[in-house]
Amino acid sequence: MAKKQQISPEDQALFRASVKGVKPLAEISLPTPPPPPPPRPRPKVRKELPLIDDRLSDGHEATPLENDDELLFSRSGLQQRVLRTLRRGQLPISGELDLHGLRVEEARQALSHFLHHCQLGQRQCVRIIHGKGYRSTNNQAVLKSRVNHWLRQHDEVLAFCSAQPQHGGTGAAYVLLRRK
């Protein structure tokens, strides 16, 4: 145990002289802070996406496409200059959806939700990555065929086409959406 250091009488006198005119404060009582609120349980994470009006058919009647087939679609009335700009990849891409590894039903729901959120967010040009279908049987790109079919059904889609090679080529599509 350490020895308690003694204050010399000179130091005590010096201290008393320096605080000679000081009055002690009245005892202050601080209010007690309120107790913290009880903990709230975290909301449960929903694994399913919220239900959105999904008018896309399941695509059984979709025309099968092969790996390197190019996609091209435009609604009547769309200017050729706009379509040409879209095909060249010159419109800024404001959103992207990657469907790799999804089953057909999961991809349909993801696409429907993505397009819905793009409309809410005022996005005009987006990219959808559907893949080329190299792992599909008979060299047929299943998701690519379905995406081609589904996008044609969506009223807000003005045009779509296969992307430029630097953006995924025939494994991705640029999609032009109607402005709200």
C-alpha positions in Angstrom: 0.0 0.0 0.0 1.2 3.5 -0.9 1.8 6.0 1.9 -0.6 8.9 2.1 1.3 12.0 1.3 1.1 14.7 4.0 0.5 18.3 3.1 2.9 20.6 4.8 1.7 23.4 7.1 3.1 26.0 4.7 1.1 24.5 1.8 -2.1 24.4 3.9 -1.6 28.1 4.9 -1.0 29.0 1.2 -4.1 27.2 0.1 -6.3 28.9 2.8 -4.9 32.3 1.8 -5.8 31.7 -1.8 -9.4 30.7 -1.1 -10.0 33.2 1.7 -12.9 35.1 0.1 -14.6 32.1 -1.5 -18.1 31.1 -0.3 -19.1 27.5 -0.5 -21.9 26.6 -3.0 -25.2 25.5 -1.7 -25.7 21.8 -2.3 -27.2 21.3 -5.7 -29.6 18.5 -6.4 -29.9 17.6 -10.0 -33.1 16.0 -11.3 -33.0 12.4 -11.9 -33.2 11.6 -15.6 -36.2 9.5 -16.6 -35.5 5.8 -17.1 -34.8 4.8 -20.7 -37.8 3.5 -22.7 -38.1 -0.3 -22.8 -36.4 -1.9 -25.8 -38.6 -2.5 -28.8 -38.3 -5.7 -30.7 -36.9 -5.3 -34.2 -39.4 -5.7 -37.0 -39.3 -9.1 -38.7 -37.6 -9.0 -42.0 -40.0 -10.0 -44.8 -38.5 -12.4 -47.2 -41.2 -11.8 -49.8 -41.6 -8.6 -51.7 -44.8 -6.7 -51.2 -47.5 -7.5 -53.6 -47.6 -5.3 -56.7 -50.2 -5.4 -59.4 -48.4 -7.8 -61.6 -50.0 -8.1 -65.1 -47.1 -10.0 -66.6 -48.0 -13.4 -67.9 -45.9 -16.3 -66.9 -44.5 -16.4 -70.5 -45.4 -19.9 -71.6 -46.1 -18.5 -75.0 -42.7 -16.7 -75.2 -40.8 -17.4 -78.3 -37.6 -19.2 -77.5 -34.4 -17.3 -78.2 -30.9 -18.5 -78.6 -27.8 -17.2 -76.8 -26.7 -14.6 -79.3 -30.1 -13.4 -80.6 -30.5 -9.7 -80.3 -33.5 -8.1 -78.7 -35.3 -5.2 -80.3 -38.7 -3.7 -79.6 -40.3 -0.3 -79.8 -43.9 1.0 -79.5 -45.4 2.7 -82.4 -44.9 6.4 -82.3 -41.4 6.3 -80.8 -39.0 8.4 -82.8 -36.3 6.5 -84.7 -33.7 8.9 -83.4 -34.5 7.9 -79.8 -34.4 4.2 -80.6 -31.0 4.7 -82.4 -29.7 6.5 -79.3 -30.9 3.7 -77.0 -29.4 1.0 -79.2 -26.0 2.8 -79.2 -26.1 2.9 -75.4 -25.9 6.7 -75.3 -28.7 7.3 -72.8 -27.7 7.5 -69.2 -28.6 4.3 -67.3 -30.3 5.2 -64.0 -31.0 1.7 -62.7 -30.0 -1.9 -63.1 -31.6 -5.3 -62.4 -29.5 -8.5 -62.5 -31.6 -11.7 -62.9 -28.7 -14.1 -63.0 -29.4 -17.3 -61.0 -33.1 -16.6 -60.5 -35.8 -19.1 -61.4 -38.4 -18.0 -63.9 -41.0 -17.1 -61.3 -38.5 -15.2 -59.2 -37.3 -13.3 -62.2 -40.8 -12.4 -63.2 -41.6 -11.0 -59.8 -38.2 -9.2 -59.6 -38.8 -7.6 -63.0 -42.3 -6.5 -62.1 -41.1 -4.9 -58.8 -38.1 -3.3 -60.5 -40.2 -1.7 -63.2 -42.7 -0.5 -60.6 -40.0 1.2 -58.5 -38.4 2.7 -61.6 -41.7 4.3 -62.5 -42.0 5.7 -58.9 -38.4 7.0 -59.1 -38.9 8.7 -62.5 -36.1 6.6 -64.1 -36.2 6.6 -67.8 -33.5 4.3 -69.0 -32.5 1.1 -67.1 -30.5 -2.0 -67.8 -31.7 -5.5 -67.2 -29.2 -8.3 -67.1 -30.8 -11.6 -68.1 -27.8 -13.5 -69.1 -27.1 -15.4 -72.4 -28.3 -18.8 -71.2 -25.1 -20.7 -71.8 -26.0 -23.2 -69.1 -29.5 -23.8 -70.6 -30.3 -26.9 -72.6 -30.5 -26.8 -76.4 -28.6 -23.4 -76.5 -31.9 -21.6 -75.6 -31.8 -18.6 -73.3 -34.8 -19.2 -71.0 -34.7 -15.9 -69.0 -33.8 -13.9 -72.1 -36.9 -15.2 -73.9 -39.1 -14.5 -70.9 -37.8 -11.0 -70.4 -38.4 -10.3 -74.1 -42.0 -11.5 -73.6 -42.6 -9.7 -70.3 -41.2 -6.3 -71.3 -43.6 -6.2 -74.3 -46.5 -6.7 -72.0 -45.6 -3.8 -69.7 -47.4 -0.6 -70.9 -44.7 1.7 -69.4 -41.9 0.2 -71.6 -41.5 2.3 -74.7 -38.6 0.3 -76.2 -35.9 -2.1 -75.4 -32.9 -3.6 -77.1 -29.8 -5.7 -76.5 -27.0 -3.8 -74.8 -23.7 -2.7 -76.2 -20.8 -5.3 -75.6 -19.3 -3.2 -72.7 -22.7 -3.3 -70.9 -23.4 -7.0 -71.4 -24.1 -7.4 -75.1 -26.8 -9.9 -75.9 -26.9 -10.9 -72.2 -28.4 -7.6 -71.1 -31.0 -5.1 -72.4 -31.5 -1.4 -72.3 -35.1 -0.5 -71.4 -36.6 2.9 -72.1 -39.5 3.7 -69.8 -42.4 6.2 -70.3 -42.1 9.4 -68.2 -44.9 10.0 -65.7 
